[in-house]
Amino acid sequence: MNRSMPVVLVYGGNGALGQAVIARFKGKGWKTVSVDFVSNDAADISISVKSSSEEDAKHVVNHLKEQRIDLNAIVCVSGGIASGNLKEDVFGTLDKMWKLNVQSSIAAAYIASQLLIPAGLLVFTGAHAVFTPNASTLAYGMTKAAVHHMIAALASGTADESGMPMQTVVLGLLPFKLNTPLNRKSQPNAILDNWTPLDEVAGKLLEWAEGVDRPFSGTLMQIITIDKKTEFKPISSNYVVQ
């Protein structure tokens, strides 16, 4: 591997959005690393994990350290959603959402603390559900709120406080509706003009990774598509670091 090329790690690299991010970055000359439950053969390096446990996170770090790889950007697009109210299996649902949404984000952050270069980019996936509470998706909203808290905490803390590399830019993506195969299958009659194409998200991530119009650390960025026009709008936060 040519170590002079920038390297991006995509946590959740074999999901629909993860695949789009891998393809977009690779097409622009970046080296790509996919971390997921299932291998992504399109990535230059694909690391399969069983979960987002401490053991798995350390396995990723050790694997990349053995190859002397430093990371310029990390994008965490791993996660999931589940519905269910308090009369249903709320404890099981919360445990599932914690592992998929929070634990994967913590794993990505840990990898960043070990391998991300100074002034690198670390992006997590948040959710609009945090700002529009819905009792039928209680566990999902709770765990995404935890991800938002982590973004704010890492952005506002010093490198010594957080354990992150100096001047790391930490951002959150908040898509409304992504045009994924799973979403199309679940909503076959939906109007796709208001769904965000995956390549538009991947393209914006590439811009930020290359330093083009990169938001301030701590920014939560809404992704809104209306009539096939996509906008990235920041949500005001007291924790944005300018």
HELIX and SHEET records of a PDB file:
HELIX    1   1 ALA A   16  GLY A   27  1                                  12    
HELIX    2   2 GLU A   54  GLU A   66  1                                  13    
HELIX    3   3 VAL A   90  MET A   97  1                                   8    
HELIX    4   4 TRP A   98  GLN A  103  3                                   6    
HELIX    5   5 SER A  104  LEU A  115  1                                  12    
HELIX    6   6 HIS A  128  VAL A  130  5                                   3    
HELIX    7   7 LEU A  138  SER A  156  1                                  19    
HELIX    8   8 ALA A  159  SER A  162  1                                   4    
HELIX    9   9 PRO A  181  SER A  186  1                                   6    
HELIX   10  10 LEU A  192  ASN A  194  5                                   3    
HELIX   11  11 LEU A  198  ALA A  209  1                                  12    
SHEET    1   A 8 ILE A  45  SER A  48  0                                        
SHEET    2   A 8 LYS A  31  ASP A  36  1                                        
SHEET    3   A 8 VAL A   7  TYR A  11  1                                        
SHEET    4   A 8 LEU A  71  CYS A  76  1                                        
SHEET    5   A 8 LEU A 116  THR A 125  1                                        
SHEET    6   A 8 VAL A 169  PRO A 175  1                                        
SHEET    7   A 8 LEU A 220  ILE A 226  1                                        
SHEET    8   A 8 LYS A 229  ILE A 235 -1                                        
END                                                                             
